[in-house]
Amino acid sequence: MNKTSTLISRKFTFYIIAGKVIFTLLFLFCFLLSFSFQPAKAGELDSANNKKPVIVNDLEQCNIPQSMVMRIKHLSPVQIKDLNEEYQHTDLTEEGEEIVTIVKLRFIDNHITGYIKEVLMSNSEKPKSLSYIDIPIEWMCIPPKQDHPFHFSSDISELDSIKEENGCLDWVQRDNEVMIKFAEGKKAKKKSKFFN
């Protein structure tokens, strides 16, 4: 056997071995790729859905006292701009552990925003649950007289111009259940003490 045929034989063997190695690597890669794209099981989908943040958009669902809800609902546009409230209360879990609920509320970009966080007293670093608060506030113009149309705005920066244009007496939050009473007919004149 001459040198040329030996060299060809070695190259041929090398290419066969290299081909088998490449084929094996490609097979492993395809196997791992198909394994990573298998559809998730029902239980896995449920746990993924549970991780979506909960958005609370009703003040009554914020785990705060009813008196606090009513006070916030009756804030005027000037007062609500400074809203920066924090409320905490402690309960016991079924296992007898103390759990602290922390509610933080602020007024930003025409919304009451914040969070509701529940933490175990024994492990306050890791929240047991976390919900986000996003409550849009709509304002209702108190009209100057009974037959005047109502005006509404969800942008606090528009209130002054709407009030001036329509003669609004004041602004209240739309869902604060305020009772608007109008004077019926003419006001009774006061009698003078000199003319009885």
C-alpha positions as CSV (number, residue, x, y, z in Angstrom):
1,M,0.0,0.0,0.0
2,N,1.5,3.3,-1.0
3,K,1.4,6.6,0.9
4,T,-1.4,8.1,-1.2
5,S,-3.8,5.3,-0.6
6,T,-3.1,5.3,3.1
7,L,-3.7,9.1,3.2
8,I,-7.0,8.7,1.3
9,S,-8.0,5.9,3.6
10,R,-7.3,8.0,6.7
11,K,-9.2,11.0,5.3
12,F,-12.2,8.7,4.5
13,T,-12.2,7.3,8.0
14,F,-12.0,10.8,9.5
15,Y,-15.0,12.0,7.4
16,I,-17.0,9.0,8.4
17,I,-16.3,9.5,12.1
18,A,-16.9,13.3,11.8
19,G,-20.2,12.6,10.0
20,K,-21.3,10.3,12.7
21,V,-20.4,12.9,15.4
22,I,-22.3,15.7,13.6
23,F,-25.3,13.4,13.0
24,T,-25.4,12.5,16.7
25,L,-25.1,16.2,17.7
26,L,-27.9,17.2,15.4
27,F,-30.1,14.4,16.7
28,L,-29.5,15.5,20.3
29,F,-30.2,19.1,19.4
30,C,-33.5,18.2,17.7
31,F,-34.5,16.0,20.6
32,L,-33.9,18.7,23.2
33,L,-35.6,21.3,21.0
34,S,-38.8,19.2,20.6
35,F,-38.8,18.5,24.4
36,S,-38.7,22.2,25.2
37,F,-41.7,23.0,22.9
38,Q,-44.1,20.4,24.3
39,P,-47.4,21.9,25.3
40,A,-47.9,22.7,29.0
41,K,-50.1,20.5,31.0
42,A,-53.4,21.8,32.5
43,G,-51.9,22.2,36.0
44,E,-49.0,24.2,34.6
45,L,-51.4,26.5,32.7
46,D,-53.4,27.1,35.9
47,S,-50.3,28.1,37.9
48,A,-49.2,30.4,35.1
49,N,-52.6,32.1,35.1
50,N,-52.5,32.5,38.9
51,K,-49.3,34.5,38.5
52,K,-51.1,37.3,36.5
53,P,-51.4,40.4,38.6
54,V,-54.9,41.1,40.0
55,I,-56.2,44.6,39.2
56,V,-58.7,46.1,41.7
57,N,-60.8,48.8,40.1
58,D,-63.4,49.4,42.9
59,L,-62.7,51.2,46.1
60,E,-65.0,48.9,48.1
61,Q,-62.7,46.0,47.2
62,C,-59.5,47.5,48.6
63,N,-59.8,46.0,52.1
64,I,-60.2,49.3,53.8
65,P,-62.9,50.4,56.3
66,Q,-66.2,51.7,54.9
67,S,-65.6,55.0,56.6
68,M,-62.4,55.4,54.7
69,V,-64.1,54.5,51.4
70,M,-66.8,57.2,52.0
71,R,-64.2,59.8,53.0
72,I,-62.2,59.2,49.8
73,K,-65.3,59.3,47.7
74,H,-66.3,62.7,49.1
75,L,-62.9,64.3,48.4
76,S,-63.0,67.4,46.2
77,P,-60.7,67.8,43.2
78,V,-58.4,70.0,45.3
79,Q,-58.3,67.5,48.1
80,I,-57.9,64.3,46.0
81,K,-54.7,65.7,44.4
82,D,-53.0,65.2,47.8
83,L,-54.3,61.7,48.4
84,N,-51.6,59.6,49.9
85,E,-53.1,57.0,52.2
86,E,-51.8,53.9,53.9
87,Y,-53.9,51.4,55.8
88,Q,-52.8,48.3,57.7
89,H,-54.7,45.6,59.5
90,T,-53.6,42.2,61.0
91,D,-55.6,38.9,60.9
92,L,-54.8,35.3,61.7
93,T,-54.5,32.6,59.0
94,E,-56.1,29.2,59.4
95,E,-52.7,27.9,60.6
96,G,-52.7,30.5,63.3
97,E,-50.0,32.8,61.7
98,E,-50.4,36.6,61.8
99,I,-50.9,38.1,58.3
100,V,-50.7,41.8,57.7
101,T,-52.7,43.5,54.9
102,I,-51.1,46.8,53.7
103,V,-53.1,49.1,51.4
104,K,-51.4,52.0,49.8
105,L,-53.5,54.6,47.8
106,R,-52.4,57.7,45.8
107,F,-53.9,59.9,43.1
108,I,-51.9,59.9,39.9
109,D,-53.0,60.8,36.3
110,N,-56.8,61.0,37.1
111,H,-56.7,57.5,38.8
112,I,-56.6,56.3,42.3
113,T,-53.6,53.9,42.2
114,G,-51.7,51.7,44.6
115,Y,-51.5,48.2,45.9
116,I,-52.9,45.7,48.4
117,K,-50.2,43.5,49.8
118,E,-50.6,40.6,52.3
119,V,-47.4,39.5,54.1
120,L,-46.9,37.0,56.9
121,M,-45.6,38.6,60.1
122,S,-42.9,35.8,60.2
123,N,-41.8,36.4,56.6
124,S,-42.5,40.1,55.7
125,E,-39.9,40.1,52.9
126,K,-42.0,37.8,50.6
127,P,-45.6,38.9,49.9
128,K,-48.2,36.2,50.2
129,S,-50.4,38.0,47.7
130,L,-50.1,41.3,45.8
131,S,-52.9,43.2,44.0
132,Y,-52.7,46.4,42.1
133,I,-55.2,49.2,42.4
134,D,-56.3,51.3,39.4
135,I,-59.6,53.2,39.8
136,P,-60.4,55.9,37.2
137,I,-62.2,58.9,38.8
138,E,-64.9,60.7,36.9
139,W,-66.1,64.1,38.1
140,M,-69.7,65.4,38.0
141,C,-70.6,69.0,37.7
142,I,-73.3,70.2,40.1
143,P,-75.5,72.3,37.7
144,P,-76.6,75.8,38.6
145,K,-80.3,74.9,38.2
146,Q,-82.5,71.9,38.0
147,D,-83.1,71.9,34.2
148,H,-79.5,72.6,33.4
149,P,-77.7,69.5,31.8
150,F,-75.1,67.6,33.9
151,H,-71.5,67.7,32.8
152,F,-68.9,65.0,33.4
153,S,-65.1,64.9,33.1
154,S,-62.5,62.3,33.8
155,D,-59.7,64.8,33.4
156,I,-59.1,66.9,36.5
157,S,-57.2,69.6,34.4
158,E,-60.5,70.3,32.4
159,L,-62.7,71.1,35.4
160,D,-62.0,74.8,35.7
161,S,-62.8,75.6,32.1
162,I,-66.0,73.4,32.1
163,K,-67.1,75.0,35.4
164,E,-66.6,78.5,33.9
165,E,-68.4,77.6,30.7
166,N,-71.4,75.9,32.2
167,G,-71.7,77.8,35.6
168,C,-71.2,74.6,37.6
169,L,-71.6,75.2,41.3
170,D,-69.0,72.6,42.3
171,W,-67.6,69.2,41.3
172,V,-68.2,65.9,43.1
173,Q,-67.0,62.3,42.3
174,R,-69.6,60.7,40.1
175,D,-70.2,57.7,42.3
176,N,-70.2,59.4,45.7
177,E,-74.0,59.2,46.0
178,V,-74.4,62.9,46.8
179,M,-78.0,64.2,46.9
180,I,-78.4,67.3,44.9
181,K,-81.3,69.5,46.1
182,F,-82.5,72.5,44.1
183,A,-84.4,75.4,45.5
184,E,-88.1,75.1,44.6
185,G,-89.5,78.3,43.2
186,K,-88.6,81.7,44.7
187,K,-86.8,81.9,48.0
188,A,-88.9,83.1,50.9
189,K,-88.2,86.7,51.7
190,K,-87.1,87.4,55.3
191,K,-89.4,89.6,57.2
192,S,-88.0,92.8,58.5
193,K,-88.2,93.3,62.2
194,F,-89.4,96.8,61.6
195,F,-92.5,95.8,59.6
196,N,-94.6,93.1,61.3
